[in-house]
Amino acid sequence: MSVKERESSLLRLFILLLIHLFPAYHCYAIYNITFSQPLSQGQTLVSPSQIFELGFFTPNNSTNQYIGIWYKENSPRKRVVWVANRENPLAVTDSSANLTISSNGNLNLVDGKGKSVWSTDIVPGSNGSVAVLFDNGSFVLTDGVSGQFLWQSFDHPGNTLLTKAQIFLNVKTKERNGLTSWKTENDPSLGDFMAVLSGDRPPQAFIWNGSVPHWRSGPWDKSKFNGVPQMDPSYLSGFKLVENLDMGTVNFTFDPYNTTSLYYLFLSSQGVLRLMKKTKKADWSSIFDAPNSTCDVYAACGPFAVCKPSESPICKCLKGFVPKSNDEWSRGNWKRGCIRRTELLCEKNTSKSASSGGKNDGFWKSGMVKLPNFHEYLQIIDPNRCSERCQTNCSCIAYAFVNGIGCLVWSKELVDIQEFPFGGQDLFVRLAHAELVGNQLMKRKLIIIFVAISIGVILSVMFIAWYRWRAKRKGNLTKDSRKKFDLIETSENTKDTSQSTSLQDPLDLAMFDFDSIVIATNSFSETNKLGQGGFGSVYKGKLEDGKEVAIKRLSSNSGQGIKEFKNEMLLISKLQHRNLVKLLGCCTYEDEKLIIYEFMPNKSLDFLLFDPKRRSELNWAARFNIIQGVAKGLVYLHRDSYSRVIHRDLKASNILLDAKMNPKISDFGLARIFQETIDLATTHRIVGTIGYMAPEYAMGGIFSEKSDVYSFGVLLLEIVSGMKNNSFHHDVEYISGMATLESKPGVGFNG
């Protein structure tokens, strides 16, 4: 044997010796568990994309070990999201335990003595089952032949809800799951807290401390939990709750639209529900905690009281109520809450009717609050009927009408009310007539005093203002003395794209006098108002020469500042095309910014397209002409104009129609100019209209010509179908060559 061969043999022998002496450090990954391939100490089961990992682990300062799932990260701390044997840990000294497929097809965790510690306990089958770990973190036992799911960890969550997992409740069978806290941070056994869905209609989420409520979310209003105002109600958040009244089931899922970040919900051992997030650039952090303050804790102020976290003390009795115990209340013990100060007429009458003799009770509005617990749902979709139903029923002590829910009424104590700085709902509480009259008399006195002191001053100011306005010259278009308006793009505007030098010169624009605009629009009267746009209102005006114009008045809080104002005039004044709206001039006066366009008698496309009656004016020939016109306008912006222009806000309300139904693209406040050498641009300020924005722009701020093409595609579908993009519920069949559409009443395909 040569020297090299002897050295090689000795090296192999040394490696085998290390493995034998230090088995705990010999760790390698497998991708499934079968009858013939169990998971042993030193092995881990990994998901296909290496996101999650399953194996044996020991918490800090613990003498126990468990089978669990954790994020596969380069971190010394395992972020465990699921534990199999929470109540039956293995001794940390047990190095022979393994997780295997038993002879009846179940997953079975056995200790070093062969004793079963944990099992899936499903209907017995064959030993051909296979266990795998998916990239969403779900540990699944499947039939080795059919691939059918036999069991999955998502149906048995611990303290963590991963994305795409669900919390469910079956009201009829009482079957449910939920999140259960760990006993301590290092002890996965069952803790004191549990997060579940309630069987109310609509449902609520609760955190329970044993049998005592710890936190309540408020009712679900089709987009968010009503008592969590900071919860994102848009579809991008991924929160979804589905009720099946026939089956009696409620399912809550969490699947964020943003797939570039990682998320999970977990219930801490202290009873705090946390939403955790990790991005590519930042480590895990909590973006939502519940409860997050004393006011978030269930019934912190007791019945008939409201918790106001910004005030001191935080607990206040509702109007018409006083502390049940003044001594306890003054010491900061608010648990017993408040009681009614003045007896209701309903309580004096023996009849349940609220309309018996005497002065009727009334209702006082408490705004921006978390609605109390113990609501009753009434199938009423009209707020007036909801109010009437409560007024005529003595057992009804409060009501609320919530968008997305309908009518809610209360007949028990009003418990767990919190006032929010934003969001929340209006709660109407029944009070005795005397409680309301005192408040109304005080208001009347204040009004009388105020009017008596100020009426002379107000009339004087009004007269002086009227006289000065009448004395001013009637404004008109100063054609002979047209002012230069510097529309050079600011440096801030060049952050998104490089501007073409052909559009950098100052422009000669017709400047209108503000007084002439006031006269033309009849002081911006509502009768002259054509519509409300993204950045302000549009009015119809008539100049001194009789010419009709459209005047866009930018609102001060619209978000469109001088940059967007200049940008819109810069673009439209340089662009000339029959399918683009024509700019006639502009006006600036103090904080007022106005743009004057040619008048479009048929208003905007959405005015006709989405109106059940007016849409009949748009036959197929008219719709096809509109589609062609918008397409030609886009081609001009992207290819044929002096500089390439990306509109960024193409939608039905920004397509105006002239007397012959010819389309004109309008509203260039968000548009951007591209150099010919640039294909893509990125912005940190993502603006536009949800439903029309391309995904890469909405999620990453990347925009290009394709962004407008995407918006045009959405617009085309709206024109063809006659439905808004957020109201599609069924697929539209499309046959290439010629679209064959079913004619429906009111759709207007009569051409």
N, C-alpha and C positions, 0 to 999 in steps of 0.2 A: 504494500500500500504506500502510495506516494505521500509526501509531506502535506501537500494541499488537500488530499482526500482525508488524511487524519485530522487536519484542522477543521475541515467542513463537518466531519462526524462529531467532533468535540463541540462545535458551535450548536449543532442541532440538539445534542444531548443537554447542553446548558439551557437552551430555550425551553425544552420539555421539563427540565428540573424547575425552572422559574414558574411555569404554568402549574406544576404540581404543588409547589410550595405556596404560591400566592394566587389561588383560584379566584378570589374576589376581584382581582384586577384584570382578570382575563374576560373582557366584556366585548361581545360582538352582537350584531343585529340580525334578526330574522324578519321575514315579511308575512308569515302566517303561522298559525298553530294548528296542528293536526293530531290525530291519534298517535301517529308515529313520530311526531316532532313536537314535544312539549316545550314550554318556556321555562328554562331553569335559571338558577342563580348565575349572575354574570351575563345573561342575555337580555336583550330588549327587542320588543316588537315595534317596528317603525312604520309610519304611514308612507305612501309612495313618494311624496315630495319632501319627506324629512321634516314635516311640520310638527307632528306629534310623536310621542314615544311612550310605550307601555312597558312596565317592568317592576321589579322589586325596589322599594325605596324605604329609607328610615328617616323620619322627621328629626329635626335638631333636638338634642337632649332627650332622646327617646330610646327605650330598650325594646321597642316593637318594630316590626317591619310589615309592609303592606304591598299589595299589588295596586298600582295606580297608573294614571295617564297624566303626562305633563308636556308642556311645550318643549320641543327639542331646541334648546338655545345654548349658546356659549356662555353659560352663566353657572357659577357654583351653586346657586339656589334654584331648586326645582320649583316651577310654578305649577303645582299639582291641580288638576281640574276634575279628577274623578278617582274614587277609591272603591275597590271591590269589597274588601273584607274590613269595613269600618269598625264593626262591632266584634270581630274575631281576628285580632292581629296575630301575627307569627312572632315568635321570639327572634330577636336579632341574631342570636347564636345558631338559629336553624338554617344551615347552609344547604340542606338537601330538599327543601320545599320546591315545588314546581307547579306550574299551571298547565293543565293538559285537557285533552278531549277524552271524556270517559267512554266506557263501552256503550252507554245509552245515548251518546251524542251530546251530552251536556258539557259546558265548560266546568272544570273542577279544579279548585286550588287545594292541594294536599300538602301536609307538613312532612317533615323528615321521617315520621313514623307511619306514613301512609294514611293518616286520618284526614277526612274531608273537612276543610275549614270554611269553604265558600263554594257555592254552585249556582248555576243559572236556573236550575230546577224547572226546566220546561218539560213538555210531554216527551216521554222517552222515544228515541228513534234509533238510527244506526250510528256507528262510530265514524261514519264518513263525513261528519260535520267539519267545517273549516272556520277558524276565527281570524279575522283581519282587522286592521286599524285603518280607518279612512282619513283623508286629509282634513276633513271637518272635525276630527277628534272623536268620532263615533266608533266604539269598539263593537263589532258585529259578529254574531255567530250565524253562519249560513249553511244551508244544505249543500253538501259537496257535489250533488248531482244537478239539482234544479236551480241552485243559486238563491233560493228563497231565504229571506231573512227569518231566522228562528228566534233571535233575541238581539237587542241592541242596548248599549249603555245609555243612549239618548232617552230611552223610556224610563230610566232609573237614575235621574241626576242626583248629585250629592249637594255640594254647596255652590256649584257653578253651572250656569247656563251658557253653553257655547252657541255661536251663530248656527242657524239652521235647526237647532234643537227646539223643543217646545215644552211648555207647561200646559197641562190639560186638566179638564174637569168634566165629568159626566154627571149632570144633575140627577138623572134618573137612576143610574146604577150606583151613585156615590163614589165611583172610581175616580182617583185623582193622583197627580204627582205634584212635586214642588221642590223648592230648594230647602235643604236643611243645613244649618250651620255646624261647623266643627265645635267640639267642646272647648278647645283652646287653639291657638295658632299652630301648635305642634301635636295636637291630638285630634285625629280625624273622626273619632267616635261622635255619636249624635250629640249636638249641643242643645241650647235652650230655644233657639229661634228657628222659625219655619216661614218661608215665603210661598204663598199659594194664591189661587184665584178664588173669588167668592161666587156663590150661586145667585147673586143678585142679578136683576135685569135693569140696566146694563151691568155687566160684571165690574168688579173692582179687584185690585191686588192688595193683599194684606201681608204684613209681617206680624207673626204671632210670637209672643214670649210665653211659651207653654200654652195656657188657655186664655191669656190676656192679650188683647190687641196692642201692638207696639207702634205700627205705622199703617196708614191707609192711603191709597193712591187717588181715591175719588173715582167716579164712574167713567167708563170708556166712552168717548164721544165720536167713534168711527175713525179717529186719526191719532188720538193721544188720550192718556189718563187725565181727566179734568182737573184733578188736584195737583198736577205736576206741570206748572206753567212753562218751565224751562225745557220741557220735552219737545223735541222737534216734531211737528205734525206732518211734515211732508213725507212723500214716499221714499225720499233719499235716506231717511233715518233707519228704515228697515223694520220698525216696530209694526206688528200686525196682530190683531185679535179678531178671530172669526167665531161667530156664534151660529150654531145650527139648532134652531128652536125645535124642529121635529125630532132630531136625535137627542136633544138635551145636552149637547156638547159645547165646550168652550175651549179654544186653542189659542195660546199666545206664543208667537214666534218672534225671533230677532235675527234679521238677515240684512245688515247694512248694505246700501248701494255701493259704498266706497270699499272696493276689494283690495286696495293697496295697503290698507291698515288692518291690524288684528284687533278684535274686540271680544270681550266676554263679560257677563254679569255674574257677580258672586255675592254670597251672603256671608258676612264676616261673623266671627264668634261673638262679637259685641252687638250683633243684630243690625248692622248697617249694610244695605244693599248698594253695591258699587258697580258702576259701569267702567270697565278698564279699557284702555286703548293704547296701542303701540304702533308707531309709524316706523318707516325705514330710517328716519333720522333721530327719533327720540325713543327712549325706553318706556316701559309701562307707566301709565299715570291714570289716576281716577278723574273722569270727566263728569261724573254724577254720583252723589251720595244721598241716600234716603234711609233714615232721617238725617238731616243736616243741621238742624237747630232744635232748640227746645220746643218751638211752635210746631215742628214737624211730628213730634211725638204724639201719639193718639190721645185725644181728649185732654190736652195739657191744661186747658182752662176750665174743664168741666162743662156741664150742659148750659145752654143759652148764653154762652160767652164766646168772644172772638179773640184769637191770639194774634197780636200785632208785633212782629219781631223787631220793628224799628222804634218801638215806644218803650217807655219804662214807667210803671210795670208793664209787662207784655200782655197781660190779660185785662180785658174790658168786658163788662156786661153789655149785651145787646141793648139797643134803645128800648125803653119800657121795662127793663129788668134791673134788679138790684142783687147784690151778693146775698147768698143764702145764709152765710155767717160772716158778719163784718169783721169779727176778731180774726178768723182764719184768713180771710181775704187780705187784711192789712199785714199779716205775717208772711204773705206770699204763698199760702196754701190755697190753691184755686180749684182743687179736685172736686169740691162739692158744687162749684159753679154758681149760677144765679137763678132767681125765681122771678115770676111776673109781679110787677108793681101794682098794676091796676087790673082787676078782674075783667075778663072779656064778657061781652053781652051774651055770647054763646054759652058761657059757663053759668050765667044767671038763669037762662031759659031752660026749661025742662025739655023742650023740643030740640031735635038735632038740626033744625033749620036755622040758618044764620040770618033770616030775614024777619024774625019775630019783632015784637014791639020794642021801642027804645032806639037810641042812636046806634047805628050799625058800627061794628068793628071795621077797621081799615087795615091797610098793609103798608109797611115801611120797607124801603129798599136798602139792603146792605150790599154794596157793590164790590167787585173784584175780590171775591172770597172763594175759598175751597168749600164746596157744598157739604153740608153735614151728612153723617151716616144715617142709615135706616130710611132711605128714600123708598117711595113706591112709584112705579112707572105706570103712566096712563097713556093709552094709545090715542093721543091728541096731537095733531100737527099744527094747530093754530094757537099762537100765544094768548090771544084774547079768550079763547075757549078754555084754555088752561087756567087763566085767572078766574074766569067765571065759575069753573068747577070747584075751585078752592073756596071762593067767596061764599058759595051757597052750601058749603058743607062744614058744619061746626067742628068736626073732628080734624079738619085740615088746618094746621097751625102755620104752615109755610109752603111756598111753591117756588119753582124755578122753571124757566123754559130754556133749554140748552140746544144750540145748533148741533145737529148730528145725533141727538138723542130724542128730544121732544119734551114732554111734560113730566116733571117730577114733583111729587107732593110729599109732605111729612105730617105724620100724626103723632109721633113720639117726641121725646126730648131731642132738641137740636144739639148734637154732640160733634166735636172735632171740627170746628170752624176756624179757618185761618185767613187772614187778610194778606193779599199779595201786592207787591209793588207794581206788577203788571199781570195781564191775563186774568184768570179767575172768572167768576160768574156773578150775576145779580141774583140775590136771594131775597124774596119778598116774605116778610114775617108779619103774621097777624097781630095787631095791637088794638087795645081798647080805643074808642073814639076820643076819650079825654087825652090820651097820650099824643095823639096826632094833632088835636086842636091846639094844644099849647104850642107846639112847634110851628103850626101854620100862623097863629096870631103873632108870634115873634117875628116871623118872616115878613108879615104884612106891615108891622110897625117899622121895620128897617127899610122896607121899600118906600113907604110913605115919607119917612124922614129924608131919604136919599133924593127922592123926586122933588120934594119941596125945596131943598137946598140948591139943587143943580138945574132945575128946569129953566130958570132965567138964563143961566150961563150957556146951557145947551142951545137954546133958541138963538141967543146972540151969536154964538159961534157958527151956527148953521146959516144965519142970515149973511154974516160977513163972508163965509166961504162961497155961498151962492152968488153974492154980488161980485166977488173977485173973479169967479169962474165965468160969469156972464160978460165981464168987462174985458176978458182976454180976447185976443184975436182968434178967430176960428182957424184952427190948424188946417193946413192943407199940404199937399205934396210939394216940396220945394224943388221943383224940377230944374230951375235955373241956377240954384245954389246948392247942388248936390254935394254932400259932405263926404269926405274921405273917411272910411271906416277901416282901421287897421286890423286885418284878419290874419296877421302872421301867426302861425301856430306857436304856442308857448312851448318852452322846453319840456314842460311836464307832459305835453301831449305826445312827444316823441319817444316816450318810454316804451310804448307798445310797438310802434313801427317807425321806419324812417320815411319822412315825408318827401314827396316829389318836389323838386325845386320849381317846377312849373306852376305850383299853386302857392308859392311862398310870398308872392307880391301883394302889396296892399290892393284892395278892390274898391272900385267906385260903386257904392250901393245907394239906392234911393233911401234917404232917411226921412221917416215920417215923424211929425210932431205928435207928442203924446195926447194933446188935447183933441187933435183930429181923430185919433183912434177912439177916444172916449165918446166923441159924438157919433162916429161911424157905428159903434157897437151899442149905442144907447146906454152908455155907462156900464158896459159889460153885463147887460141884463140877461136873466135866465132864458128869456124868450129868444135871444140871439145865440144861445149856446148850442153848438153843434155836437159836442162830445167832450169826453174826458180822456186825455192821452196819458202816456207814461210819465211825461214831464210837465203836465199842466192841462189847461182847458183850451178848447178851440171855439172861436166865436165867428159868427157871420157878421160882416160889416159892409156898409155902403158909403163909398167916398163921396165927396162933394160933386164930382163929375158924374155920379150915378153908377159907377163901376162897383160891382159886387166882389168882395174879397173874403178870404178866410184868414183870421188872425189868431196865431198861436201865442197864448199868454203863459209864460213859464212861471210855475209856482215857486215861491221862495224856498219851500221845503221839499222840492221835487228831487233834489240831488243833482240836477243839471245846472252847473254853474256857468261862469263866463266862458270856460274852456269849451264845454259842449255847445254853448250858444254860438260862439265864433266858428266852431267846427262845422255846425250844420249850415251856416250861411256860406262859409268858405266852399264847402262841397257843392251845394245846390247851385250857387251862382256860377260856378265853372262848368257844371254839367248841363248839357242841353240835349234832351231826347223827348220824344212824344210820349214816352211811358214813364217819365219822371216829373214830379210836381214842379211847377215853375215858381221861382222866388221873385217877388215884386219889390221887396224892400224890408227894412227893419226899423226898430225903434228902441231906444234905451232912455229910461228916465228914472233917476234915483235907483231903487232896487228892481224896477220893472224892466223886463226883457221881453220884447215882442217880435215876432216874425210874421210878415205879411205874404201870403201865397195867393195864387189864383184860386177862385172859388169853384168847388166841385159840387154841383147841384144834387148828385146822388149819394153824397156823403162817402162813408167808407164801406168796404166790402162786407165787413162783419155786420153792419147795420141791416143789410138785406139778406145775407147768406144764412144767418142764424135766427132770423125772425120767422116763426111759423107762417105768418101771413105774407110778409114782403118777399120771402124767398121765391114765390111763384113768378116774380118779375125776372128771375134769372133762369131762362130756359137753357137748354144744352148749348145752343149757338152762342149765347152771351157768356156762359161759363168758359167755353173753349176759347173765345176771344180774350177773356180775362187771363186765362192761363198763358196764352201766346204772348200777350202784352207784357205780363210780368216777366216771362222768360226773356223777351227781347230787352227789357229794361236791365235785367241782371247781366245779360251778355254784354251790353254796353258798359255797365259799371266795371265788369271784370276784364273786358278785352278791348273795347273800342273807345273808351274815354281817354282824356289826356293822361290820366294816371289811374292805375288799378284801384278800385274802391271796394272795400268789404263793408256791407251794410250793417250786419250783426244784429238786426232786430226786425227781420222780415216776418210779418204776420198779417192776418186778415185786417186788423184795425189800421194798419199802415198802408193799405192799398186803397187809394181814393178813386172814385168813379165820376167821370164827367157826364155831360148830358147824353152822350151816345154810348154810355157804359164802357168807355175806354179806360183801362186801368192806369193809374199813376202811382209809382212808388214814392212814399213820403217818409218823413221823420228820420233825418240823417244825423241825429244827435249822438248816436253811438258809433257812427261809421268811422272807418280808418282807411288811410291811404297807404298803398304798398308800392315800393319800388319794384321795377321789373325783375330785379335779381333776387327778390325775396318771395318765398312760397309760403312760409309759416311765420306766425308771430305769437308771442305769449304775453298775457296781461295778468297782473295780480288783482285787478279790479274786474271781477266777472259780473257783467250786467246783461240783462236781456229778459226774455219771457220764458218761464218754465214751459216745456212742451214743444217749443220751437228751437231750443238751443241744442246743437250737436253735442253728443256725449263728451268728446274730447275737450270741448270748450267749457261745458258746465262743470266738469270734474277737474280739469287741469289748466284751464285758461288758454288753451291753444286754439287759435282761430286762423282761418284761411278762406279761400274761395269756397272750399268744400262746406264750410260752416253755413254760408248762404244757400248752397245747393241743398243741404239737409233741411234748412228751414223752408225752402221752396217745395221740397218733397212733402213736408207736413201740410203746407198750405194747399198743395195740389190735391191731397187726400180730402182736405176739408171742403174744397170747391166741388169735387166730384161727389162726395157723400152728403154734403150739406150739414155735417155734424162737426162740433168742436173737437179738437184733438184730445181733450180730457173727458170726452163722453163716448168714446168708442167702446162697445161691448161685444161686438161680433165681427168676425173676419169678413172682409169684402172680397168676393171672388172677382178675379181680373183675368180676362181672356185676352191674350196678346193680339194686337191688330186693331180690334175695335172693342171698347168697353161695353159690356152688356149689363145694364143696370135695371133692377126692378123699379118701376115707377110707383112711388108712394104718394099718398095725399099730401099736398103741400110742399113736396120736394121741388117741383117746378121744372121737370124735364118735359116740357111740352113743345119743344122746338123741333 
